Each structure stands twice: as C-alpha cells, then as structure tokens.
Amino acid sequence: MTPVVHSMSPRARTGGRVYLRMIHDATADSIEWRTVPDYKRAYTVRRGRKVRHLARLAPHIRALRNEPGTFLWDDLSILFFTREMRARTVFVFHHYEPLQFDSWPLEPLLWRRLFAVLPQCRAVVCVAPSWEAFLQERGVNNVQVIYNAFDLAEIDRVRGMDPAECKARLGLPQDEITVYAGKAVHWKGVETVAKAIKGEPGFRLVTTGSNTIGSPGHHFDLPRPRYLELLRACDVGVFTPRMREGWSRCAAEALLLGMPCLIQPIAGLGDLARLTEQPPPDPRRLARQIRERADAAPDESKAVYETLARFDTTYFHDAWSRLLAQAAGP
C-alpha cells in the first residue's frame, strides 16, 4: 500500500516552495501526496498576511485530524496540529527572519511557540548546518540537514553554453562586467551592490525575480531555462543580504554555472560560502573585489562545481525517501 503524506501546496516561486516541490517530485513514485492550500502566498498586502493565512487554514487542519498517514509540514500552522499529529510530522525549517515579520505583535509569539513544539515532531529537517545549530540551541535535537539539491543534467547543459553568446541573446554588453546581485526583493542586499558600483565604469548590474524594490539595474523575470542562461551570461555574483537565508539556491546555482562570487557569511549562506571557499564582500572596496573575482582562475570554478555536484537529485531522492519511510514506520 502506497504511504500517504500530507503537505502544504508546493506551488509558488520561493526557495522554500521549490524545495518542497523537489521533495514531491523526488518521491512521486513511492508516495501518495495530498496537499492543502498555501494562502499566505496569495496575499499581495503583507501586513497581517500570516494571521489571515492561519485563519483560513484552520478548518483544513481540523479536517486532517482523523486522516491517516504522515505529515510533511513547513508552516506555522503546525501550531494547530494535535500532539498526535506532530508525532507523525516531519517538519522542514527553512529559516527564521524577524525582518520578514508581517503580523506583529502576534507573529513573534507564534514563532516562540513553534520552537517549543518542534521537539514533538518525528523529525525536523533544515538545509544548512548553521540552522541545525540554531534549532539545537532552542532545544530541538531531533534535527538533521538535507541540503538543497540540483539537477546536474540541467546544470551541465547550461554550463556547455558560451557565456558571450548568452550575453548577446539577453542583450547584455560584452565589454562590461555583468554583476548578478540576486533577487530584487527586500533585505537581499541589491541596494548595497548598486551603491558600490554606481558611477564605476565597466559594470552592469543584473537582478531577477519579482522586483519589489524597483531594482536600479537591468532586471529580468524569466522562466527557468532562460534564467539559468542569464546566470551563465553573468561574470560575478555578489550576495549581500541583511536577512538570514537558508542555503540560497540563487547563489548555489550561480556557483554551479561557473560564476565566481562574493558571499556574505550570514546563516545558511555562510555555510555555502565556507563550503565553496567564496570570499565575503566588503562594501568599502566592493568594486575592486568584483574586478578581482571576474579574473578568477577557471580551476576555481571546476573545484566549486565538484564540491556542489555531490548534492544531486540522487542524493536528494535517497535522503528524503529514507526519512519519509522511517517517519511512516512504527
């Protein structure tokens, strides 16, 4: 009999939803997935978003109380679970960032309660060692790391493209250093990069995503194949977030596609920087650092690729299949 696992809907563009969707895809042949809506990503107004989301989700959680199977959850609505439901839950902890609180003053209390109930779960998964330590400091000891993973066939196809040709197709100049600063959303540090290179000759700032900040650079919102082609076209990645990320997929894919980077060593992004030996950005001399990174030796790119290539879809499939099988067991 195929095991049943309940989760939030994996349909959205955030890093957390990409991770959840990859779990669904990796285990689709062995798991019957049943999902509930993720309302908070449908709200365009951030203020009070999580509270509204929880209010709408409460009836769905009540309906699950007598359902058989396992729960794979990554949402504050686990607070509505009974203790028995949590004992059947694998919780995925992406990151914790007070800068993103949209439901003050209630939200900090909800997070405090979350940390108190996570030890009741069958297992807790995070995507970087720094978050494992963060949770253990708060009394969550049933935690393990399963990193972001990558489709190497997809990556290798794009690595085989000529960067100059990619630049030409995307309308980027050949005689400038194309600087990729990540997603143009709040607290990702795009403004820091833009300020550092403003007025400096020979630079072109590139950003991606929904552009909630009005990026001053050359902005792209592309389907995934074209997005990867854009990464291949860029010369240097600079990631200077104020927020504590999990294990930035943007940065990891940039590195896999041969882009030397400057990475702020904060939270899970710091784990990625240490693993791949990428230096930190210094806002006081960032323009000079970018020029230096643009001249990085090709051997560095090869070593970084080999370091990250261990986190392929086979690794991800095996790790999650094993964990969900254990969670469904006695």
Phi, psi and omega in degrees: 000131183289128179296145177258131176232129178262141177208172168292160175296134181271014188267095173188178187253001180289161179300322179296320180287328173299316179299314180296318179297323178295323176297314178302311183295320184292333185245013186301330182282344185239355184232139168266109183269134175233132189237158172241158184293154174248090189290328190295337179276359176265351182271127178276335177267122185285324186303122179074013187299314183292324179295316177297318177302312182295321180298318180286332184277338185308314179298325178296320180293318178300322181292339181274350190298330180254010180279139176284168175109188183251157177245131170247108191234149179214040190216152179299343180294354172299342177294340176276348182292150168284165178299324179294322178295318179298328179294344177253018188249134163259117182260132177257118181258110184278305175188170180230120186218100177303335177301334183267001180303121179247359184233043177294142005265003184287324189301316178303326178291324178296318179294320178300318178294322178303310181299331180287329184264345182303325176299345178281348182284157177297320177200156175234133181242137171230174190251007181202148181301327181296326179283330172300314178296319179303314181290319180297325176297338180257018173086012179262103186256346180272053189238146176216162181258127166233109188292160164307148180230166190221144176279101186292333176296319177294315180297314183295325178299317182284324176300332179284352179281152177278121181304322180296320178292323177297317177301315182298318181294330183264002177075027179262141183292145180279337189260019177234155173278115181274116187254116179267121183251012175088203183283136181273070177228170186298143172070012179269352174090010180302320182298324179298315180293315181300317180295320184293328184254359180299128179083351177279131180287147171086016178241147173226114180280133179233135175226166181223176174096203188279348174057059178282353184251358183069063185305134178280356183263196177276107189259140179231138171234097196239153167296159190305314181302318180287327177298315179295324176296323177297317178300321179295330181283336185281153186264322183217138174256136178231119183238108186233055186288153167271334183275154181268103183273170177283280178207086196310117177293323178304311182293317182295319179291325175300316180294317179299329182270012171095011183269116172294144188228162166242124189231125175294123184279073182237128178051225184295332176296327175295323176298318178295319180297317180293319182298322185257002176058047177265133183287158178278151176283146174240107184305335182286336180221036187296320181300317179294319178300319181297318178298320179295318181290330178297338180261016181301144182293144178303329180299330178296315180300320180295318180294319178296316179303313182296326178294316184276341184294343178293339180266065182263184183292333176293314176304314184293315179301312183295316182296314183282325177297317179297314183293317181291327176295319177295319182293329180278348182281179181290000000 
